[in-house]
Amino acid sequence: MSNLQADLSGRAALVTGAGAGSGRAIALALAANGASLAVNDLNIERADAVAEAIRADGGCAVPLGADISNRFQTANMIERARDAFGGLDILVNAAGIFHPEPMLTVDEWNWRRQIEVNITGAFFCTQLVGRVMADEGGGSMINLSAVEACRASLPQGIGYIASKAAIIGMTRQAARELAPHHIRVNCIAAGSTEGAESSIAGAALYLCSDAAKSISGQVIVVDSDSAMQR
């Protein structure tokens, strides 16, 4: 977990895809800095485990199983989170699917599933949580993209790269449209290097904090391989 600290006391966060990987690391970092957590994952057992870890450390967390590509499930999840904490101040769209298939043999179902979860699901969460935040005076949103969507490409995985590139465009447009509602929207383009989760969580923690209150519509690259090459 990142050593960066921020006072998030009294704030409530929803993190999708929080049952494992970067989503889990971000959820734990936000909770360690005082935020109450709505822990989402498609696998409710994984969401339960992360919520229990947060509670065991003295934090407040509720597990919420939902498929974010399903608008009904997403709306229900957000209402449950809002009911649990009285509102939502932070959204982190960390849920994602990766099918590393060559472009010429991509399975249609896998293509559609990556688009549905990685970009459509993130849009559902952004739109619906955006309505909540607009009613409550503002908030902060973070979308997770991939460094390969910004510059270098993967040997294969066109559905993943296409959806993660779309996340960057959605972030910038959402930042513009939600600015009048005092909602900040930023993106973390994450590298896949082992051990990067701590740095990704640190970047998310910073973007959620008051130190970043003037930052919106930005893409922050977190990639140790790129740093070592400079």
Secondary structure, DSSP 8 states (H G I E B T S, - for coil): --------TT-EEEEETTTSHHHHHHHHHHHHTT-EEEEEESSHHHHHHHHHHHHHTT--EEEEE--TTSHHHHHHHHHHHHHHHSS--EEEE---------GGG--HHHHHHHHIIIIIIHHHHHHHHHHHHHHHT-EEEEEEEEGGGTS---SS-HHHHHHHHHHHHHHHHHHHHHGGGTEEEEEEEE---TTTHHHHHHHHHHHHSGGGTT--S-EEEE-HHHHHH-
